[in-house]
Amino acid sequence: MDNVYVLGVDRTIEAEARIERLMLEHQTKLARYLRRFVNEQETALDLVQDVFLAAYRMLRADPNRPLTAGWLYKTATNHAISLLRKRKRRGESLPFDDTGSAFRLDEQSASNVDLQSALAALAPEQLACVLLTAYAGYSSAEASLMLGITAEAVRQRVCRAMRTMRRTLEVKA
């Protein structure tokens, strides 16, 4: 009985240490990524917390499981897409109308507002591909692993997204 308890404590300590390390390395980048995705600072921070809670639970159950940045981004993307779909089903307006929350004051300009509107026109799946490749800097192959699709599908979604964004920006011009 004591051995089981000690093992449980060791697993908890090990999981906490790994999560702390992951948070130090990835929390800021992940929050920035999610802020661009959902366009709300508070919501992005809540999503980051959810991602690290999921990681902690997973590591507590299996401390030997490898946990990568790719897993964090994939989980974050899935959480963000789920949130956007929930809001759409409820008929809530998407947060892209509030452009002030996504950009610092010195970055706000007409082109940023237009870009944010163009991003708002994308389907969540396309937005995830664009943000992972163009904003977070992952290759199509890396993004495909995070999203669970092929690299070719990532490239196609990015291409279609760019076409949609171009049309949206041309209408505004």
C-alpha positions as CSV (number, residue, x, y, z in Angstrom):
1,M,0.0,0.0,0.0
2,D,2.8,2.5,0.9
3,N,4.6,1.8,-2.4
4,V,1.5,2.7,-4.4
5,Y,1.2,5.9,-2.5
6,V,4.8,6.8,-3.0
7,L,4.6,6.0,-6.7
8,G,1.6,8.3,-6.9
9,V,3.5,11.1,-5.2
10,D,6.5,10.7,-7.4
11,R,4.4,10.8,-10.5
12,T,2.7,14.0,-9.4
13,I,6.1,15.6,-8.6
14,E,7.6,14.5,-11.9
15,A,4.5,15.7,-13.8
16,E,4.5,19.1,-12.1
17,A,8.2,19.6,-12.8
18,R,7.8,18.7,-16.5
19,I,4.7,21.0,-16.8
20,E,6.6,23.8,-15.2
21,R,9.4,23.5,-17.7
22,L,7.0,23.3,-20.6
23,M,5.1,26.4,-19.3
24,L,8.3,28.4,-19.0
25,E,9.4,27.5,-22.5
26,H,6.0,27.7,-24.4
27,Q,3.4,29.7,-22.4
28,T,4.1,33.1,-23.9
29,K,4.3,31.8,-27.5
30,L,1.2,29.7,-27.1
31,A,-0.7,32.6,-25.6
32,R,0.3,34.8,-28.5
33,Y,-0.7,32.1,-31.0
34,L,-4.1,31.6,-29.4
35,R,-4.7,35.4,-29.1
36,R,-4.3,35.7,-32.8
37,F,-6.6,32.7,-33.2
38,V,-9.5,33.8,-31.0
39,N,-8.7,37.5,-30.9
40,E,-9.3,37.9,-27.2
41,Q,-6.5,38.1,-24.6
42,E,-8.5,36.7,-21.7
43,T,-10.0,33.8,-23.8
44,A,-6.5,33.0,-25.1
45,L,-5.1,32.8,-21.6
46,D,-8.0,30.5,-20.5
47,L,-7.2,28.3,-23.4
48,V,-3.5,28.2,-22.6
49,Q,-4.5,27.2,-19.0
50,D,-6.7,24.4,-20.4
51,V,-3.9,23.1,-22.6
52,F,-1.4,22.9,-19.7
53,L,-4.1,21.3,-17.5
54,A,-4.6,18.6,-20.2
55,A,-0.9,18.1,-20.4
56,Y,-0.6,17.8,-16.6
57,R,-3.4,15.2,-16.5
58,M,-1.7,13.2,-19.3
59,L,1.7,13.3,-17.6
60,R,0.2,12.3,-14.3
61,A,-1.3,9.3,-15.8
62,D,1.8,8.4,-17.8
63,P,5.0,10.3,-16.7
64,N,7.1,8.5,-19.4
65,R,5.0,9.8,-22.3
66,P,6.9,12.3,-24.5
67,L,5.3,15.7,-24.6
68,T,6.3,18.0,-27.4
69,A,5.6,21.6,-28.6
70,G,3.7,20.0,-31.4
71,W,1.4,18.3,-29.0
72,L,0.8,21.6,-27.2
73,Y,0.0,23.5,-30.4
74,K,-2.2,20.7,-31.7
75,T,-4.1,20.7,-28.4
76,A,-4.3,24.5,-28.4
77,T,-5.6,24.6,-31.9
78,N,-8.2,21.9,-31.2
79,H,-9.4,23.9,-28.1
80,A,-9.6,27.1,-30.1
81,I,-11.5,25.5,-33.0
82,S,-13.9,23.9,-30.5
83,L,-14.5,27.3,-28.9
84,L,-15.1,29.1,-32.2
85,R,-17.5,26.4,-33.3
86,K,-19.4,26.6,-30.0
87,R,-19.7,30.3,-30.4
88,K,-20.9,30.0,-33.9
89,R,-23.6,27.4,-32.9
90,R,-24.8,29.7,-30.1
91,G,-25.0,32.6,-32.5
92,E,-22.4,34.7,-30.6
93,S,-20.6,37.3,-32.6
94,L,-17.0,36.3,-33.3
95,P,-14.5,38.4,-31.4
96,F,-12.9,39.7,-34.6
97,D,-15.0,42.8,-34.4
98,D,-13.0,43.9,-31.4
99,T,-9.7,44.6,-33.1
100,G,-8.2,46.4,-30.1
101,S,-7.7,43.2,-28.1
102,A,-5.5,41.5,-30.7
103,F,-3.0,44.3,-31.3
104,R,-1.0,46.6,-29.1
105,L,-1.9,50.2,-29.5
106,D,1.2,51.1,-31.5
107,E,0.4,48.3,-34.0
108,Q,-3.1,49.4,-34.7
109,S,-3.6,50.8,-38.2
110,A,-6.0,50.4,-41.1
111,S,-4.0,47.6,-42.6
112,N,-4.0,45.6,-39.3
113,V,-7.7,46.1,-39.0
114,D,-8.2,45.0,-42.6
115,L,-5.9,42.0,-42.0
116,Q,-7.9,41.0,-38.9
117,S,-11.1,41.2,-40.9
118,A,-9.6,39.0,-43.6
119,L,-8.6,36.5,-41.0
120,A,-12.1,36.6,-39.6
121,A,-13.4,35.5,-43.1
122,L,-11.5,32.2,-42.9
123,A,-12.9,28.9,-41.7
124,P,-11.3,27.7,-38.4
125,E,-9.5,24.9,-40.2
126,Q,-7.9,27.3,-42.7
127,L,-7.1,29.8,-39.9
128,A,-5.3,27.1,-38.0
129,C,-3.1,26.3,-41.0
130,V,-2.3,29.9,-41.8
131,L,-1.4,30.7,-38.2
132,L,0.7,27.6,-37.7
133,T,2.7,28.2,-40.9
134,A,2.7,31.9,-41.4
135,Y,2.6,33.2,-37.8
136,A,4.1,30.4,-35.7
137,G,6.7,29.5,-38.4
138,Y,6.0,25.7,-38.6
139,S,6.5,23.9,-41.9
140,S,3.6,22.3,-43.7
141,A,4.8,18.9,-42.5
142,E,5.0,20.0,-38.9
143,A,1.6,21.7,-39.1
144,S,0.2,18.5,-40.6
145,L,1.3,16.5,-37.7
146,M,-0.2,18.9,-35.2
147,L,-3.5,19.1,-37.1
148,G,-3.7,15.4,-38.0
149,I,-4.0,16.0,-41.7
150,T,-1.5,15.6,-44.6
151,A,1.1,18.2,-45.5
152,E,-0.6,18.6,-48.9
153,A,-3.9,19.4,-47.1
154,V,-2.1,22.1,-45.1
155,R,-0.7,23.6,-48.2
156,Q,-4.1,23.5,-49.9
157,R,-5.8,25.1,-47.0
158,V,-3.2,27.9,-46.8
159,C,-3.6,28.5,-50.5
160,R,-7.4,28.7,-50.3
161,A,-7.1,30.9,-47.2
162,M,-4.8,33.3,-49.0
163,R,-7.1,33.5,-51.9
164,T,-10.0,34.2,-49.6
165,M,-8.0,36.8,-47.7
166,R,-6.9,38.5,-51.0
167,R,-10.6,38.7,-52.1
168,T,-11.6,40.2,-48.8
169,L,-8.7,42.8,-48.9
170,E,-9.5,43.7,-52.5
171,V,-13.1,44.5,-51.5
172,K,-11.9,46.8,-48.8
173,A,-9.5,48.6,-51.1
